Amino acid sequence: MNFYFAPMEGITGHIYRRAFHKYFPVPDKYFTPFISPDGNKILRNKEKRDVLPENNAGMQVVPQIITNRADYFLMAAEYLKSEYGYTEVNLNLGCPSGTVVTKGKGSGFLSRLNELERFFDEVFETCSLEVSVKTRVGRNDAEDWEEILALFAKFPIKELTVHPRIQKDFYKGQVRMETFAYAYEKWERPLCYNGDIFTKENYEKLTARFPELQSVMLGRGLLSDPYLIGRLRGEVLPDEKTRRETIRAFHEQLMTEYGAVLSCDRDLLYKMKELWFYLLDSFLDSEKVRKQIRKCEKLSEYKTVVENLFFESNLI
């Protein structure tokens, strides 16, 4: 099984990826938070830093692009190849954000299939890189999935990652597993599953139903439990004390590297609060600490709360 780290906007940039890669079981691929090219700039400075090879040393990284303009997609893809040596790019057809969807991008593109077909016609006619796709199963109605998948099948998509929710679901409710089952039955090229894999039991249930599945993309589950890939691979994990010390070292590296690029302590504080929204799920009896971190208004207060967490709390 291949394990991929999903792109998480605002979280899994190159600083996070490097620290994760250093301390925890390593994914087979990382996908970058999406690049959004426009007519003025192919890549913004932040996006350039995120894809620089020296910022991703030793990792298999695939840049993700979000756009509904084939010319913008092609400009970004060819730039990533010529400047940085990338050979694969990923098209985001899954983002459910309202600001993205109203522009007809991300999962919003799935309600414009005629436009999407023209987009693919132009991209696959001229793009010199391999193109993979990450998608939801529709914008407003999962009944559209058969038509969407039939459209995808017309084009040489390298790999299709399916998050079996529609845009309006966001991340709530049960995944629509029957829509993934349809893709598993019909899709004849590499297929990847994404959605609600938080535990080994979730994974074993998935692979029991889809025994020939080749790849799984992990997002929120991996942010919550950085050892999740090791668990799914059946690796013998370090003891609880060692894992806690490793998470502490990971946290310290993030604090140092984010602190070097962010403009003030307040920005760093809110960046680190975002980390604990997920990572506290690895700790026992963490709700009290979650509230304490949420209430922190100064970086010094935050450091005290987190230091006490590592000293007093155990991992699940």
Beta strands, then each sheet from edge to edge (+ up, - down):
strand 1: 2-5
strand 2: 29-31
strand 3: 61-62
strand 4: 64-65
strand 5: 88-93
strand 6: 130-135
strand 7: 160-162
strand 8: 191-194
strand 9: 215-218
sheet 1: 3+ 2+ 1+ 9+ 8+ 7+ 6+ 5+ 4+
end
